[in-house]
């Protein structure tokens, strides 16, 4: 079966590169993946899958039935959306859309999903089970998974598999991680309310900008002294809004940030912890405040057996030297985790780095590139893992 998968994927390689380059050239932002979805649906239909469009707003579902029609589905999820980043790679197939770029590898993910569907559709009788391919929108805003689930994509699903590119691993290799793979990601808004006044007489005002600076400093310092260093927390303020003129004391400042954590117990106490620090600082200087803490997606926690499935599939396909067991999780976030609230699942890391380059630009970088030879690696790994999933264990 592995030999057949490799042969089919290798023959498809030129077409897969064409697909990836087409998607890369025509990126679409979260919730706007109309052309991408239509393209995906067309490829799936031409491969003989039963296709449903408009799932989860702009998502696509393709179903492949193996020899056992009444079995639950194995779901394979890939995401389709791009980022609001201006591409600066100078590739001939670079983004044609101003200010929008596939800088997180979702064009590769979609291609791997399509390639896996194309391969498995040619060996459905040997598959031994049913596969539901989920092409999800809006991962970058952590909404798409919930949209898809609301539209019923997890009905009769027993497990789910996913993939994410990893530029620090060279193409031709994969990474697996047992347990925590990514962090929970929450959104934070802090509003500081002071009193306006003349910039020359700050003692007659309550300076919201200066107090906001104290709040930011206090939060960062408190992490190192009040949070367990073995249970990491990252709090980053990414946007500050406040003030009306250079010579006017600001009476209101808005801080927007993200909070990342790995342990549910730590995550649960963070809203109160943050509010206490903000309250103490603001009360010290006579300011008012408001803290709005919104819980986003939980962390991805890979199922042990399904991670083992990826590891064994990768080792059989590529050799143990090309399968890295990752020692640490990432504090990045992934809404793949929302599916894991319903069924067990696992996501593997697909190496897309260039081994002959000193620098492989990170995800979300305007010069991010992938080694396209990784696409076939991803397709073979995913397709073989799916086949192994249906084999008696």
Secondary structure, 3 states (H helix, E strand, C coil): CHHHHHHHHHHHHHHHHHHHHHHHHCCCCCCCCHHHHHHHHHHHHHCCCEEEEEECCCEEEEEECCCCCCCCEEEEEEECCCECCCCCCCCCCCCCCCCCECCCCHHHHHHHHHHHHHHHHCCHHHHCCEEEEEEECCCCCCCHHHHHHHCCCCCCEEEEEEEEEEEEEECCCEEECCEECCCEEEEEEEEEECECEECCCHHHCECHHHHHHHHHHHHHHHHHHHCCCCCCEEEEEEEEEECCCCCEECCEEEEEEEEEECCHHHHHHHHHHHHHHHHHHHHHCCCEEEEEEEEEECCCEECHHHHHHHHHHHHHHHCHHHEEECCCCCCCCCCHHHHCCCCEEEEEEEEEECCCCCCCCCCCCCCCCCCCCHHHHHHHHHHHHHHHHHCCC
